[in-house]
Amino acid sequence: MDKNQIFITSGTEYKRMTKELLEKADLQSHIGDRKKKIGIKPNLVSPSEASWGATTHPEVVAGIIEYLKEHGFRDMVMLEGSWVGDKTREAFETCGFDRLEEEYQVPFWDMQKDKGISVDCGGMELNVCERVKELDFLINVPVLKGHCQTKITCALKNMKGLIPNKEKRRFHSLGLHKPIAHLNMGIQQDFIVVDNICGDLDFEDGGNPVVMNRVMAACDPVLVDAYVCQMMHYEVAEVPYVKLAGDLGVGCSDISKADVRFLEDGADQRMPVSRKVVELADAVEEVESCSACYGYLIPALEMLKEEGLFEKLDEKICIGQGYRGKTGVLGVGHCTCKFQNYVEGCPPLEGDIYEFLKEYIGERTVKKIGRASCRERV
């Protein structure tokens, strides 16, 4: 396939679909030398099965491995680092990648345990997991899904799993978009296989999967992310890291240059427009928050909304590293520990946030009723 092409296939036999897609894309010619060390990077953000809408389907990776083996490639590894707050090994097992490791004898590298090295990423110094530099060819296998801070996450942002946890936290203090774009100057992804089977279009941690039953292939991570913006009804300008990565020369952010090919009838289905995260995020004041912390907050707010409690929140919820050492009324996470009301954790889980906010709303409601009763007696 050419650099500007995006191939899309659809169906429910995910391993077979993936192999056929790679044949159509002629991946083996892109790699060339059979002795190259090939890295396969899924999205294992947290320990949740792929059907939940957050993680890469193991069948897709199985299809990639089988295709490579059938074309004479033998030196392969899977590699990933989950988000801060979860352990990669737990996600690796929950998502079924331990079975792939055993069946295909392809080792797995836990990037949370890897040493970080400083790399010049297009004029920005970032810490990258050391063993990434051992790879000759990197196949990125992201999930097409929404993100509560950056609106979308796909090819470019998936590289964040290849940096140490400390650097992941720093990315949020830097504003996410700039370091994500620059990271892709330091880590080159050579081929992308997008899991567009049932990603959650609101939250990166899943919970609201939208079934599309598609797998995509591309060579340009910027172009495929620009196409994802269009699919999810966003302008590229609304996702700054995509445009910035294009300006840096990582790829092309001009969607008009894309040659999109649907390999089956029915593959060109439209995504829904509505996004739960947009409405819920209005209740939040976020400054440099980590994805895990924010990602647990939004589902907790959704639970409150379903119970009719969300509308009773009369105070903005503060979250993020920017609130360290500061005071306020209502906060989430350890960074807001000096607030009058806060839930502890780094990150606190959605159940804890939900219970805390439910209790807070209940107490505020009781106080309001009490004040109203006093006025009535007067």
N, C-alpha and C positions, 0 to 999 in steps of 0.2 A: 504494500500500500504506500501511497505517497504521503508526504509530511502533512498536507492539508486535508487528508481524508479521515472520515470517521465512519466506521462500519457499525451497524446495529442489527443484532439478530434477536429473535424472540421465541419463546416456548417455555416448557417446564422441565425439559431434560437438560439441566444446567451443564453437566459435564460434557455431554455430547455437543451441545450448542457452542460451548467454549472452544472445543477442539476444531469444530467446523469453521468457527470464526477465525481462529488462528491460521488455519489452512488458507482461507480466503485472503487474509492479510499477509500471508507468506512470512510469518515471523522468523522462521529459520534462516531466511536470506538476510533479514535485518541483523541477526546475531552473527552469522558467518562461522568463524572458527569454532569447531566442536569442543575445543579445550577451554573455552572461556568459562570463568566462574560466574554463574548467573544467580542473582538475588531475586527472590519473589517476595514482595512486600504487601501483605493484606492490611486491612483495617481491623484491628482487634482492640478497639478503644477501651472496652470493658467486658467483664464476663457475662455476656448475654448472647443467646443463640441468634443466628442470622435472621430468623423469622421475626425477631423483635424490631428489626429495621436499623440496626446500628453497625453490625459487623459483616465482614465478607463471608459469603457462602463457601464452605470448604469444597463443595462440588466444582466451583469455578477454578479454584487453585488445583484441584485434582486434575481437571481438564488441561490446565497449563502444564503440569508435571508430566502427564501422559504424552501430550503432544511433544514436549521436549525430548523425552526418552525415546519416543518412536522416531525422532529425527537425529538421534545419535548424540544428544547432549547428556552428560553424566554428572558434571560438577555443579550441583545446585544447592541452595540454602533458602530457607524461609526466614524472614527476620522482621521483628516488630517490637515496639515498646508502647504499652498501654498508657492512658493518660494518668496524670498525677492523682493518686488516691486509690488506684486499683493495681493489682499485680499482674504482670504480663502472663506469667505461668498459669494463673487461674483462668484468664481469658483464653489462653491457648488450649486449655483442656475443655472448658465449657463450650467453646466454639467448634470443637471436633478436630482441631489441627494436630493434636497428639496422635490421632488415628492415621492422619496423613503421613506424619513423620515415621510411624511404625510400618505402614503398608508400603510406602515408596522409598523408604530409607533415605529420606531427605532431611538433613538436620535443621533444627530451629535455633536461631540466635535470639536471645532475650536482650533487647537493646537497653532495658533498664539496668542491666548488669554490666554494660559496656562502658569503657572509659571514654570520656569526651576529649576531643582535640580541637584546638582553635583553627578555623579555616577562614580564609578570605573569601567571602561570598559577595562578589561584585562590589567591593569597597566597604563591606560591613563584616566585622569579625564576629563569627558565631561558633559555638561549640557543637560539633557533630560527632556522633558515635564513631569510634575509631575503626571498627571493622568494616564500615561502609566502604572505606577506601580500598578494601581487598577485592571488591567486586569489579568485574569487567563489563557486566551488562545488568541493568536493573529493570525488572518488570514490576510496575506499580499496579496494585489491584485494589483501588479504593471503592468505597460504597458511595453512590450518588445519593446525597441526603441534604437536609437543611442543617443550619447551624444557628444557635440562638444568639451568637455574637457577630458572625461574619455572613449570615444569610445562607450561604451554600458552603459545602465542603465536598471536594472530589479529588482531583489529581494533585494539585499544588499543595494543598493543606495536608494531605496524607503523609507528606515527607516529614511532618512534625513528629511522627513516631520514631524517627531516626536521630533524635537528639536527646541528651540526658534530661532527667526530670527537672534539675535545677535550671536548665536552659528553657524548658517549657514554661516554667514560672516567669522567667525573665521576658519571654516573648510577650506575655500579657502586659507586663509593665512597659514594654516598648510599643504597645498598641496593636499587636498581632499582624496587621496588614503588611507593614514594611518588612519585618523579619521573615514572614512567610515568603514574600516575593524574593527576598535576597537569599534565603535558604536554598531556593531552587537554582541559584547560581553556583552554590557549593556542592549540591547533590544533583547529579544528572540522572533523570529517569529516562530510560531509552525506549520504553514501550509501555502503554497503558491498557489494561483490561478493566473496564468499569463494571462493577456489580450494580446494575439498575433493576434488580429483581424485586425488592420490596423495601427500599430505604424509607426512613422516616423523614418527611419533608419539612418538619419543624425542628426536631431535636437531634443532635449528634449522638445522643445516648439511646435513641430508639424509644419505642413505646406506642407509636402511632404509624405502623408500617403502611405504605401505599403500594399495593401490588402492581407492578409493571411487567415483570417476567421478561426482562431484557438484559442483554450483555452487550457492551460496546467495546470497540478496539480503536486505538488512536496512537499516533506517534508524538503529537505535540500537546504537552500538558496544559499550556495556556489556551490553545484553541478549544480543547475539549471542555475546559472550565468555562470559557466564554459561551460555548454552546449550552452547557448546563445552566448558566444564568438565563439564557433565552428560554430554555425548557421550563424553568421554574418562575418565569414571568418577571425577571429582574433585568434591568439594564446593567451592562458590564460596569458602568461607572458606580453602581450601587455596591459593588464588591471590589474595593480599591486594590486588593492584592493581585487581582487578575490583570488589570490594566498596568499596574506597576511592573509585574513580571514581564509583560509584553514590552514595556519601555526598556527594561534591562536587557532584553534580547534572549530571554528564556524561550520564547515562542511568539506566536501571533495572537493578539487579542481581538482582531477584526473578524467578527463572525461571518461577514459577507465573503470572506476568503475560504470558508469551510465547504468541502465537498462531502455532504452527508449522504450515505447510502444505506437504505433499509433493505436488508437481505431477504425478508419475508413479508408477505402481505399482513397487515395488521400491526407491524412493528412501529408505525408512525402514530402512536396514540398520544393524546394530550394529557398533561398533568393538571391536577386541580389548582385553582388560583388561590384559594383561601389558605391563610397561615395562622394557626393558633398563637404562635410565638409573638406575632406583632402586637396583638391586643394585650397579652399578658405582660409583655416587656414594658408597657407604659407605666406599670406599677413599680418599676425598679429604677434605682439610681446606681448605675454600674461604673466603677472606675478601676480599670486594670484587673478585672476578676479573672480567675483561672476558669478554663472551660468546664472542668468537673464541678466546681462550686456553682457556677451559673447554670450548668446543665441539670443539676439536681433541683435548683430553685424553681425553674419553669414548670416541670411536671408537678411539683408541690402546689404551685399556684393553680394549675389545671384541676387538681383534685378539689381545691377550695371552690373553684368556679362551678364544678359539677354539683357541689352541695349548696350553692347559693350564698357562699360566704365571701367570695372574692370581692364582690361589690361593696362589702362592709369595711374593707381596708381603707382607713382614712389617713394613712401615713405612707410615704414612699419607703421602699425597702432598700437599704444601702448594702452594697456588696462589692468586694474587691480589695486588692492590695493598696489602693489609693486611700483607704480609710484607716490604715494602720496608725495607731497613736491618736486618732481623732475621736471626738465624742459625737453623739447623735441620739436619735430616739429609737430607731428600729434597724437592726442589722442582721446579716446572715454570714456565718463563718468566723474563724478566729481573728481575722483582720479587723473585725468590728467589736472586739472584746471590751472596749471602753464605752460602748453604747449603753444606754439605759436598758434596752431590751435587745438581746441577741441570742442566736443559737450557736453553740460551740461546735467546732469541727473543722478539719482541713483536708477534704471538704466534709461538711455535714451531709448526711444522706437525705434523700427526698422525704422519707417517712418522718425523720426527725424534724425537718423544716416544716412539713405539713402540720405535725402535732404542735409545734411551737407557735406557728402563725394562727392555728385554730384557737389555741388557748389565749393568745394575745387579742384576737378579735372578740372572743367571748368576754374577756375582762373589760375591754373598751366598751362593749355593748352594755354590760351591767352598769358601768360608771355613768354612761349616758342616760340610761333609764333612771338611775338613782337621782341624777341632777334634775331630770324632768319631773320626777315625783316631788322633789323639794319645792320646785317652782309652783307646782299645782297646789301644795299645801299653803304656800304664801298667798 
